[in-house]
Amino acid sequence: MAGVIHFEINADNPEKIIEFYTKVFGWRIEKWKGPMEYWIIYPDSEEGNGIGGGIAKSISGERIINTIGVDSVDEYIKTINKSGGSLVRPKMAIPGVGWLAYFKDIEGNMFGIMENDPKAK
């Protein structure tokens, strides 16, 4: 069964949000070395709590987006579309990580699907 593997907080001012979550929860947040402005939220590995996440500059107006791990983004795109979901951002490579696409469900909630593929470019 596919499960939530990542969450994303979209913010108008990522630096302020990073400061907030660091102060409130003590999260370790580091700037990603990839080709876009993105900050990685690392789960608490000592306590074993939570999943990893990220912080991005808000583009779509969505604030919290959960990403679900799948075996094949292409196959799930077909399934989601047949089930009434709608594509928001087409499949794209996250270099060295995998393939990602964003959708809205039948109630308008945005979510992502991610296929692990370290060779993605």
HELIX and SHEET records of a PDB file:
HELIX    1   1 PRO A   14  PHE A   25  1                                  12    
HELIX    2   2 VAL A   73  LYS A   82  1                                  10    
SHEET    1   A 8 ARG A  28  LYS A  31  0                                        
SHEET    2   A 8 TRP A  39  TYR A  42 -1                                        
SHEET    3   A 8 GLY A  53  LYS A  57 -1                                        
SHEET    4   A 8 VAL A   4  ALA A  11  1                                        
SHEET    5   A 8 ILE A  64  GLY A  69 -1                                        
SHEET    6   A 8 MET A 110  ASN A 116  1                                        
SHEET    7   A 8 GLY A  98  LYS A 104 -1                                        
SHEET    8   A 8 SER A  86  ILE A  94 -1                                        
END                                                                             
